[in-house]
Amino acid sequence: MPSGRLAYAVLVTSTVARGRIAQLETAQAERAPGVLVVLTHKNAPKLPAQPTVQSRVSITDRALQLLQDDRVRYWNQPVGVVVADTLERAQHAAQLLREGIRYEREACRVDPASAPRWD
């Protein structure tokens, strides 16, 4: 990309609260006009190992787990990023990517008693 030009990124987030990505079709989004890159767990750079809940000092010590595997841990979790030469093209390609994702849903667990304590 020439120097001084802008690129626009649009997040694609999960539509299920818990499960895994069972199918991920990126070809349509990648072929859309103006798309520079489509990032998913299949091609995103791997992040360093994260601290466990037990080793964190406070509740603000969060483990960053973006685009690292096919697991969905919470609703609206980022599962892809589309970068294009205009915002409109990035939004269009993000919708194409969203349509190419199929989830294997798992039952949600909401149990405040089992949540980590930060006393």
Phi, psi and omega per residue, in radians:
M1 nan 2.338 3.130
P2 -1.065 2.593 3.124
S3 -1.060 2.481 3.084
G4 1.513 -0.041 3.123
R5 -1.635 2.612 3.138
L6 -1.659 2.665 2.971
A7 -2.216 2.690 -3.072
Y8 -2.168 2.354 -3.138
A9 -2.005 2.438 3.081
V10 -2.247 2.226 3.086
L11 -1.335 2.499 2.953
V12 -1.952 2.163 -3.062
T13 -1.998 2.766 -3.089
S14 -1.156 2.616 3.088
T15 -1.882 0.129 3.046
V16 -2.186 2.758 -3.088
A17 -1.547 -0.428 -3.099
R18 -2.773 2.407 3.112
G19 2.676 -2.547 3.104
R20 -2.557 2.778 3.072
I21 -1.427 1.967 -3.101
A22 -1.548 -0.533 3.140
Q23 -2.484 2.368 -3.120
L24 -2.397 1.837 3.138
E25 -1.844 1.959 -3.081
T26 -1.872 -0.179 -2.984
A27 -1.016 -0.783 -3.130
Q28 -1.089 -0.772 3.126
A29 -1.127 -0.722 -3.127
E30 -1.145 -0.560 -3.130
R31 -1.498 -0.134 -3.115
A32 -1.119 2.552 -3.125
P33 -0.992 2.386 3.039
G34 1.421 -0.087 -3.102
V35 -1.299 2.281 3.131
L36 -1.689 -0.697 3.132
V37 -2.807 2.599 3.011
V38 -2.138 2.033 -3.137
L39 -1.801 2.349 3.041
T40 -2.467 -3.076 3.101
H41 -1.103 -0.317 -3.122
K42 -1.356 -0.429 -3.084
N43 -2.335 0.057 3.132
A44 -1.298 2.601 3.073
P45 -1.058 2.485 3.131
K46 -1.392 2.389 3.129
L47 -1.575 2.729 3.077
P48 -1.076 2.755 3.100
A49 -0.957 2.493 -3.086
Q50 -1.790 2.700 3.114
P51 -1.183 2.611 3.069
T52 -1.349 2.874 3.118
V53 -0.995 -0.715 -3.095
Q54 -1.155 -0.481 -3.086
S55 -1.585 -0.078 3.129
R56 -1.303 2.568 -3.111
V57 -1.476 -0.665 -3.125
S58 -2.523 3.016 -3.135
I59 -1.131 -0.380 3.128
T60 -1.400 -0.168 3.052
D61 -1.383 1.612 -3.057
R62 -1.761 2.461 3.055
A63 -1.427 2.211 3.110
L64 -1.521 2.101 -3.037
Q65 -2.347 0.952 -3.075
L66 -1.655 2.188 3.037
L67 0.961 0.665 -3.083
Q68 -1.769 -0.408 3.124
D69 -2.768 -3.096 -3.075
D70 -1.529 0.087 -3.117
R71 -1.365 2.426 3.005
V72 -1.910 2.071 -3.047
R73 -1.811 -0.324 -3.138
Y74 -2.767 2.721 3.124
W75 -1.134 2.452 3.119
N76 1.265 0.339 3.085
Q77 -1.204 2.355 3.071
P78 -1.063 2.233 3.112
V79 -2.142 -0.075 3.105
G80 -2.940 2.814 3.068
V81 -2.423 2.293 3.075
V82 -1.975 2.275 3.109
V83 -2.047 2.260 -3.123
A84 -2.481 3.051 -3.075
D85 -1.391 -0.270 3.026
T86 -2.371 2.759 3.114
L87 -1.105 -0.735 -3.121
E88 -1.090 -0.717 3.111
R89 -1.181 -0.668 3.094
A90 -1.134 -0.723 3.113
Q91 -1.124 -0.730 3.129
H92 -1.110 -0.825 3.141
A93 -1.151 -0.605 3.084
A94 -1.089 -0.687 3.083
Q95 -1.133 -0.696 3.083
L96 -1.088 -0.732 3.099
L97 -1.125 -0.804 3.130
R98 -0.949 -0.728 3.137
E99 -1.223 -0.356 -3.128
G100 -1.600 0.105 -3.128
I101 -1.845 2.271 3.033
R102 -2.108 2.385 -3.075
Y103 -1.888 2.591 2.909
E104 -1.789 1.811 -3.037
R105 -1.322 2.587 3.009
E106 -2.187 2.714 3.123
A107 -1.120 2.412 3.095
C108 -1.316 2.570 3.066
R109 -2.074 2.098 3.087
V110 -2.199 1.736 -3.099
D111 -2.416 1.575 -3.102
P112 -0.996 -0.491 -3.127
A113 -1.150 -0.472 -3.109
S114 -1.678 0.000 3.138
A115 -1.227 2.596 3.118
P116 -1.069 2.524 3.106
R117 -1.702 2.520 -3.126
W118 -2.164 0.888 -3.135
D119 -1.250 nan nan
